[in-house]
Amino acid sequence: MTAVKILARVLTSRVGPHIELALATEGGEVVKVLATHEQIDMLVDELEDILNSSGAPDPDEPPEAA
């Protein structure tokens, strides 16, 4: 497993039927991944859940994976 890096920038573009995410780190590394529309929808839902949460863990939820 690699060390956690700090995100500096996210760029997106369409590549055929996919959406390309380019994640740039503060150290200058760039990781590119292709995702489907459905995967992007799930990612947006997860991010909205995190942003809208109180920050306190839900006692009925399992611990989050690192």
MARBA-3410 file (N, C-alpha, C, O; in Angstrom, 1 decimal):
66
0.8,-1.2,0.0,0.0,0.0,0.0,0.9,1.2,0.0,1.9,1.3,0.7 ~ 0.5,2.2,-0.8,1.3,3.5,-0.8,0.9,4.5,0.2,-0.2,4.4,0.8 ~ 1.8,5.4,0.5,1.5,6.4,1.5,0.5,7.4,1.0,0.3,7.6,-0.2 ~ -0.3,8.0,1.9,-1.3,8.9,1.6,-0.7,10.2,1.1,0.3,10.7,1.7 ~ -1.2,10.8,0.1,-0.7,12.0,-0.5,-1.8,13.1,-0.3,-3.0,12.8,-0.2
-1.4,14.4,-0.3,-2.3,15.5,-0.2,-2.7,15.9,-1.7,-1.9,16.1,-2.5 ~ -4.1,15.9,-1.9,-4.6,16.3,-3.2,-4.4,17.8,-3.4,-4.7,18.6,-2.6 ~ -3.9,18.1,-4.6,-3.7,19.5,-5.0,-4.8,19.9,-6.0,-5.2,21.1,-6.0 ~ -5.2,19.0,-6.9,-6.1,19.4,-8.0,-6.7,18.2,-8.6,-6.1,17.1,-8.6 ~ -8.0,18.4,-9.1,-8.7,17.3,-9.8,-9.1,17.9,-11.2,-9.7,18.9,-11.2
-8.8,17.1,-12.2,-9.2,17.5,-13.6,-10.0,16.4,-14.1,-9.8,15.2,-13.8 ~ -11.1,16.8,-14.9,-11.9,15.7,-15.5,-12.1,16.0,-16.9,-12.0,17.1,-17.4 ~ -12.3,14.9,-17.7,-12.6,15.0,-19.1,-13.3,13.8,-19.6,-13.2,12.7,-18.9 ~ -14.0,13.9,-20.7,-14.7,12.7,-21.3,-13.7,12.0,-22.2,-13.0,12.7,-23.0 ~ -13.7,10.7,-22.1,-12.9,9.9,-23.0,-13.8,8.8,-23.5,-14.0,7.7,-22.8
-14.4,9.0,-24.6,-15.3,8.0,-25.1,-16.5,7.9,-24.2,-17.1,8.9,-23.8 ~ -16.9,6.7,-23.8,-18.0,6.5,-22.9,-17.6,6.7,-21.4,-18.5,6.6,-20.5 ~ -16.4,7.0,-21.1,-15.9,7.1,-19.8,-15.6,8.6,-19.4,-15.6,9.5,-20.2 ~ -15.4,8.8,-18.1,-15.0,10.1,-17.6,-13.6,9.8,-17.0,-13.4,9.0,-16.1 ~ -12.6,10.6,-17.4,-11.3,10.5,-16.9,-11.1,11.5,-15.7,-11.5,12.7,-15.8
-10.6,11.0,-14.6,-10.3,11.8,-13.4,-8.7,11.8,-13.3,-8.1,10.8,-13.3 ~ -8.2,13.0,-13.3,-6.7,13.2,-13.1,-6.5,13.8,-11.8,-7.0,14.9,-11.5 ~ -5.9,13.1,-10.9,-5.7,13.5,-9.5,-4.3,13.9,-9.3,-3.4,13.1,-9.4 ~ -4.0,15.2,-9.1,-2.7,15.7,-9.0,-2.4,15.9,-7.5,-3.2,16.5,-6.8 ~ -1.2,15.5,-7.0,-0.9,15.6,-5.6,0.0,16.9,-5.5,0.6,17.4,-6.4
0.2,17.3,-4.2,1.1,18.4,-3.9,2.5,18.1,-4.3,3.3,19.0,-4.6 ~ 2.9,16.8,-4.3,4.2,16.4,-4.7,4.5,16.3,-6.2,5.6,16.0,-6.6 ~ 3.4,16.6,-7.0,3.6,16.6,-8.4,3.2,15.4,-9.1,3.2,15.3,-10.4 ~ 2.8,14.3,-8.4,2.4,13.1,-9.0,1.0,13.3,-9.6,0.2,14.0,-9.1 ~ 0.7,12.6,-10.7,-0.6,12.6,-11.3,-1.1,11.2,-11.5,-0.4,10.4,-12.1
-2.3,10.9,-11.0,-2.9,9.5,-11.2,-4.1,9.8,-12.1,-5.0,10.6,-11.7 ~ -4.2,9.0,-13.2,-5.4,9.1,-14.0,-6.2,7.8,-13.9,-5.6,6.7,-14.0 ~ -7.5,7.9,-13.8,-8.4,6.8,-13.8,-9.6,7.0,-14.7,-10.0,8.2,-14.9 ~ -10.1,6.0,-15.3,-11.3,6.1,-16.1,-12.5,5.5,-15.2,-12.3,4.5,-14.6 ~ -13.6,6.2,-15.3,-14.8,5.8,-14.5,-16.0,5.8,-15.4,-16.0,6.6,-16.4
-17.0,5.0,-15.1,-18.2,5.1,-15.8,-19.1,6.2,-15.2,-18.8,6.7,-14.1 ~ -20.2,6.5,-15.9,-21.1,7.5,-15.4,-21.7,7.0,-14.0,-21.8,7.8,-13.1 ~ -22.0,5.7,-13.9,-22.5,5.2,-12.6,-21.5,5.3,-11.5,-21.9,5.6,-10.4 ~ -20.2,5.1,-11.8,-19.2,5.2,-10.8,-19.1,6.6,-10.3,-18.9,6.9,-9.1 ~ -19.1,7.6,-11.2,-19.1,9.0,-10.8,-20.3,9.3,-10.0,-20.1,10.1,-9.0
-21.5,8.9,-10.3,-22.7,9.1,-9.5,-22.5,8.6,-8.1,-22.8,9.3,-7.1 ~ -21.9,7.4,-8.0,-21.7,6.8,-6.6,-20.6,7.6,-5.9,-20.8,7.8,-4.7 ~ -19.6,8.1,-6.5,-18.6,8.9,-5.9,-19.2,10.2,-5.4,-18.9,10.6,-4.3 ~ -20.0,10.9,-6.2,-20.6,12.1,-5.8,-21.5,11.9,-4.6,-21.5,12.7,-3.7 ~ -22.3,10.8,-4.6,-23.2,10.5,-3.5,-22.4,10.3,-2.2,-22.7,10.8,-1.2
-21.2,9.6,-2.3,-20.4,9.4,-1.1,-19.8,10.7,-0.6,-19.8,10.9,0.6 ~ -19.4,11.5,-1.5,-18.8,12.8,-1.1,-19.9,13.7,-0.5,-19.6,14.4,0.5 ~ -21.1,13.7,-1.1,-22.2,14.5,-0.5,-22.5,14.0,0.9,-22.7,14.8,1.8 ~ -22.5,12.6,1.1,-22.8,12.1,2.4,-21.7,12.5,3.4,-22.1,12.9,4.6 ~ -20.5,12.5,3.0,-19.4,12.9,4.0,-19.5,14.4,4.3,-19.4,14.8,5.4
-19.8,15.2,3.3,-19.9,16.7,3.5,-21.1,17.1,4.3,-21.1,18.1,5.0 ~ -22.2,16.3,4.2,-23.4,16.6,4.9,-23.5,15.9,6.3,-24.4,16.1,7.0 ~ -22.5,15.1,6.6,-22.5,14.4,7.9,-22.1,15.3,9.0,-21.5,16.3,8.8 ~ -22.5,14.9,10.2,-22.1,15.7,11.4,-20.6,15.5,11.8,-20.1,16.3,12.6 ~ -20.0,14.5,11.2,-18.6,14.3,11.6,-18.4,13.2,12.6,-17.4,12.7,12.8
-19.5,13.0,13.4,-19.5,12.0,14.4,-19.8,10.6,13.8,-20.7,10.5,13.0 ~ -19.1,9.6,14.2,-19.4,8.3,13.6,-20.7,7.8,14.1,-21.1,8.0,15.2 ~ -21.4,7.1,13.2,-22.7,6.5,13.5,-22.5,5.2,14.2,-21.8,4.3,13.7 ~ -23.0,5.0,15.4,-22.8,3.8,16.2,-23.3,2.5,15.5,-22.8,1.4,15.7 ~ -24.2,2.6,14.5,-24.7,1.5,13.8,-24.0,1.2,12.5,-24.2,0.2,11.9
-23.0,2.0,12.2,-22.2,1.9,11.0,-20.9,1.2,11.3,-20.3,1.4,12.4 ~ -20.4,0.3,10.4,-19.1,-0.3,10.6,-18.0,0.8,10.4,-18.3,1.8,9.8 ~ -16.8,0.6,11.0,-15.8,1.6,10.8,-15.4,1.7,9.4,-15.4,0.8,8.6 ~ -14.9,2.9,9.0,-14.6,3.2,7.6,-13.2,2.6,7.3,-12.3,2.5,8.2 ~ -13.0,2.1,6.1,-11.7,1.5,5.7,-10.8,2.7,5.4,-11.2,3.8,5.0
-9.5,2.4,5.6,-8.5,3.5,5.3,-8.1,3.5,3.9,-7.3,4.3,3.4
END
